[in-house]
Amino acid sequence: MRTLVIGDVHSGLRALEQLLERAKVSTTDHLIFLGDYVDAWSTAVETVDFLMELQKSHNCTFIRGNHDELCREWLLTKKENPQWLAHGGAATRDSYLAAQRENWNKHLEFYAGLQNYYLDNDNRLYLHAGYTNLKGVEYEYFDQLFYWDRTLWELARALDPKLTQTDSTYPKRLTHYREVFIGHTPLSKTSTAIPQQGANVWNVDTGAAFKGPLTIMDVETKEFWQSDPVYTLYPDEPGRN
């Protein structure tokens, strides 16, 4: 069984379908999605429908992303958030307004069931964005940081690679897990990128909402597969570009 981690989808269903085929995903694989299932491309409703069907036949873990929470808030309140609309939410709103209202309740159940983080049996941590507590995720004060924080990746990128976990200045929050897998911060908005590592943190958000592809990676071997740049699969749409 492979454990495969998938970066931010951002409504790119066409890319996701292409990616699962290229990685030859089977029902023996564990698929861990890092969140942000919506906001960017026009197939938001179809993407969530696909994921809900996928979990019936495959072993899936769905992590909560900040865009998923923004969408859920709009579905519940109908209050339009200008920041959300400007960052991909307009396409998601239009997708839902064109869908049957019965879909909304099913999707609200899906969003409510998302996990803030997942820790596997090999002490690998998966979450959308980050955490700040020096003792680790179980001690985090504010759940929103799991899907909004950017300081974890900033820290990992800035860390001197010569430091080891035994050094007194090594960040305490990185010592609790074998590896950490995140999305949230696109590695590039203008071109194709590949997953990057900083310390023991792996970022697999390769900019599917912008000019990049969608990525899936085997957490054990670090082999990865990518879709075509997602914008090429939605040629008449701006995405978040």
N, C-alpha and C positions, 0 to 999 in steps of 0.2 A: 504494500500500500504506500502510495506517495502522499505527502502533505504538500499541497499546492496553494500558494498565497496569491491573491489577485488584487491588483491595484484599483484605484478609483475608476469606476465605470462611467459615471456621469451620463447616464441614459444612452450609452453607445451600444445598444443591443446588437447591431450588425457586427461590431468589432468583437463583442463577447462571443457570439456564435462562431465567428471565424477563429477566435483564439482557442476555444475549447476543442475545436477540430484539430488545429495545428499541434496542440499539446497532447492529442490523443487521450483526452480525459475519459476515464472509465468509472464505473460505480464502485470500484475498489479504492479510488482516490478520496482523500479528505480535502475538500475545497474550502479555503478560508478567505472570505471576501472582506476587505479592509474598509468598506463603507463608501459613502457618496455614490449611491446607486442612481441618483437623479441629478438634474441641472446641467444643461449644456445643449444636448441634442434633442430632437423632437420626439423620440420614442421612450419617454419616461414611463408611461403607463405600461407599455409593452415590455419594457425592461423588468419592471417589478413583477409583472405577470409571469414572465419567463423564470425569474428567480424562485417564485413561489412554486412553480411546477417542477423546477430542477431539484428542489429539496425533497420532493416526493420520491425521487429515484436515486439521488446521490446524497452522500454524507457532506452536508454543507454547514458551515458556521458563518453567520452574518454579523459583522461588527457595525456599530452605529457610527455614521459620519455626520459632520455638521450640516451638510446640505440635506441629509435625510431628516434631521430635526427641524430645519427651516421649512421644508415641505410639509412635514407633519403638522407644524404649527399653523400653516396656511389652511390645510385641509380641515383642521379643527375650528379655526376662528374666522376664516375667509378674510382676515386682515392682511392687506398686501404690504410687505416689507420692501421698501425701495432698494435696500442693499441686496436682498435676496433676488429681486427681479433683475437687477443689473448684473448679477453674477451667475446667470444661467437659469434663474427661477422663472423667467418669463416663458421660456420654452416648456418648462415643466407645468406651469399653470395652464398654458394653452392645451397641453396634452391631456390634462385632467378634465378641463372644461369640455373637451370633445369626447370624453369617455362616459360610459354609463355610471350613474351615481352609485350603483350597487358595488362597483369596483372600489369606490372610495373606502368603504368600511372594511373590505378585505385588506386593502393596503394599509389602513390605519392599524390593523392588527399586526401586519408584517412589521411596520415601523416600531410599534410598541414592543415587539419581541426581539428587537436587535440587542446585541450585547455590547457593553462598553469596552470590554476586553476579553481575551481568551488566553489562558495559560495551558500549554500542552504538557504531556507527561515527560518531555525532555527539557522542561523549564524554558521553553521558548514562549515569549510574550507577543501577542498580536493585538494591536489597537490602531485606531484611525490616526490619531495625532500625537499624543504624548501624555506625560504625567510630570508632576513637579516634586512630589513628596520624596524626601531622601530615603524613606523606608520602603518605597515601592507602591504599587497601585492599590493595594488593600488599605493603605493609609491616606489616600488622596482625599483632600477636604471637599473639593468641588468636582462633581461628576462631569461638568461641562468641559473640563480641561482634557478629558480623554478624547474628545472630538474637536477641540479648538486649539489646543496648545501647539506652539511652534518652537518652543525653547528646547525641547528634547533633540530635535534634528539640528538645530543651530549649535547646541552644545556638542553633539557627536561630530559634526563637521569641523568644529574649531579645535577639537581636542588634539593635543600633540600625540602623534602615533607612537612615539617612543615611550609614553607612559604605560604602565601596567597597572592591573587592579591592586597590586600590593603597594603602589606609591601612595603616599599620604594625601596628595592633591588630586588623586583620581576621583571623578564624580561618584558620590555614594549611590546615587539613584541608578547607575549603570551596573552596579555590582551584584544585583539580585537575580539577574536573568542571564541565561546562556546567550540568547540573542533576542533582539526586539525587532519586530517587523511593523512598519508604519506606511501610511500614504500621506494624504492631506497637503503636503508641500510639493508641488510639481517640480520635477528635476529640470524640466525645460518647458517653456511655453511656445517656443518658436521652431523647434526641430526635434528630431528623434533622439531620445535618451534611453539609457539602459539603467537597470537598478544600480544603486550606489550604496556603499557601506561607509559608515563613520563609526569608529570604535566597534561596538557589538550591535549597532543599530543599522538595519537595512531599510532603505526607502524604495518602494516599488511604484510610486506614483510617477509615471512617465508622461504625464501631460495629455491624457486622453480627451480632456475637455477643451484642449487648445489645438496645437499642431502635432501632438505626439501620438504614439500608439497606446494600446492597452496591453498590459504585461501580466503574465502568470509565471511564477517561479517555484521550482522545487526547493523547499527549505533545507533539505539535506545536502543535495549536490550543488545547489545554486545554478543549475541549468535553468534557462528561462526561454520563453517563447513570447512573441509579440504579434499583435494584429498589424494590419496596414495602418498608417496614420489615420486616426478616426475621422478627421475632417474630409478625407478622400472618399469615405463611405457615405458621407452626407454632403454632397457637393453643392447643394443649393442652400445650405444653412451656415450661419456664422459661428455657431457654438459659442465659446467664450472668447473668441478672437477679436 
